[in-house]
Amino acid sequence: MPELSAFHQKYAHKNVVVIGIATDEADAVFSMLQTSPVAYPIFIQDETNSGSQLKIDNDQGVLPYTLIINRDGKVIKSFFGRINQELLEMAILPLLPQ
């Protein structure tokens, strides 16, 4: 999460946005954010209302799961497990205006 925060801050001026989606209980998420704050928004997925769950193609059930989505809402790249700034930049930089 610290790498995602740094990435979010580094590329915010180029309209790159990092959004976190937590699947834990809200109290656990708020507690974690007290000790490990991030620079990007975190949304909490409501598991009790199946109609409002985010549908993502995480067929392996691995977390963390990272999606790179372009301006048109198309998934460009996905990563299972922990990622680093180098991987993020390799995926994002070709999408940014020169």
C-alpha positions as CSV (number, residue, x, y, z in Angstrom):
1,M,0.0,0.0,0.0
2,P,2.8,2.5,0.6
3,E,4.0,1.9,-3.0
4,L,0.4,2.5,-4.3
5,S,0.3,5.7,-2.3
6,A,3.6,6.9,-3.7
7,F,2.5,6.0,-7.2
8,H,-0.9,7.8,-6.8
9,Q,0.9,11.0,-5.7
10,K,3.6,10.8,-8.4
11,Y,1.1,10.5,-11.3
12,A,-1.9,12.4,-9.9
13,H,-1.0,15.4,-12.1
14,K,-1.4,13.1,-15.1
15,N,-4.9,12.1,-14.1
16,V,-3.8,8.7,-12.8
17,V,-6.0,7.6,-9.9
18,V,-5.4,4.7,-7.5
19,I,-8.6,3.3,-5.9
20,G,-8.5,0.7,-3.2
21,I,-11.4,-1.8,-2.7
22,A,-11.4,-3.5,0.7
23,T,-13.3,-6.7,1.2
24,D,-12.8,-6.8,5.0
25,E,-15.3,-5.6,7.6
26,A,-15.5,-1.8,7.8
27,D,-14.2,-1.6,11.4
28,A,-11.1,-3.6,10.4
29,V,-10.5,-1.4,7.4
30,F,-10.9,1.8,9.4
31,S,-8.5,0.4,12.1
32,M,-5.9,-0.5,9.5
33,L,-6.1,3.0,7.9
34,Q,-5.5,4.6,11.3
35,T,-2.1,2.8,11.5
36,S,-1.3,2.7,7.8
37,P,-2.9,5.7,6.0
38,V,-2.9,5.9,2.3
39,A,-3.1,8.8,-0.2
40,Y,-5.8,7.3,-2.3
41,P,-9.5,6.5,-1.7
42,I,-10.5,3.2,-0.2
43,F,-14.0,1.8,-0.9
44,I,-15.4,-1.0,1.2
45,Q,-17.2,-3.7,-0.7
46,D,-20.5,-4.7,0.9
47,E,-20.6,-8.5,1.0
48,T,-24.2,-8.6,2.3
49,N,-25.7,-7.2,-0.8
50,S,-24.7,-9.4,-3.7
51,G,-26.4,-7.1,-6.2
52,S,-24.0,-4.3,-5.4
53,Q,-20.8,-6.3,-5.3
54,L,-18.1,-5.3,-7.7
55,K,-17.7,-7.9,-10.4
56,I,-14.1,-8.4,-11.3
57,D,-12.4,-11.2,-13.1
58,N,-10.4,-12.6,-10.2
59,D,-11.0,-16.2,-10.9
60,Q,-8.0,-17.2,-8.7
61,G,-9.4,-15.5,-5.6
62,V,-5.9,-14.0,-4.9
63,L,-5.5,-10.8,-3.0
64,P,-4.1,-8.3,-3.5
65,Y,-5.5,-8.1,-7.0
66,T,-4.6,-5.1,-9.2
67,L,-6.4,-3.9,-12.3
68,I,-5.2,-1.2,-14.7
69,I,-8.2,0.4,-16.3
70,N,-8.1,3.0,-19.0
71,R,-10.2,6.1,-19.4
72,D,-12.9,4.1,-21.3
73,G,-13.3,1.6,-18.5
74,K,-11.5,-1.2,-20.3
75,V,-9.2,-3.5,-18.2
76,I,-5.7,-3.2,-19.8
77,K,-3.7,-5.3,-17.4
78,S,-4.3,-7.3,-14.2
79,F,-1.8,-8.5,-11.5
80,F,-2.3,-11.2,-8.9
81,G,-0.4,-10.7,-5.7
82,R,1.8,-7.9,-4.6
83,I,3.1,-5.4,-7.2
84,N,5.8,-2.7,-7.3
85,Q,6.1,0.7,-8.8
86,E,8.1,-0.7,-11.8
87,L,5.3,-3.0,-12.8
88,L,2.8,-0.2,-12.4
89,E,4.8,2.2,-14.5
90,M,5.3,-0.4,-17.3
91,A,1.5,-0.8,-17.5
92,I,0.6,2.9,-17.1
93,L,3.2,4.9,-19.0
94,P,2.1,3.7,-22.5
95,L,-1.4,4.9,-21.7
96,L,-0.4,8.4,-20.7
97,P,-0.2,11.3,-23.2
98,Q,3.3,12.2,-24.1
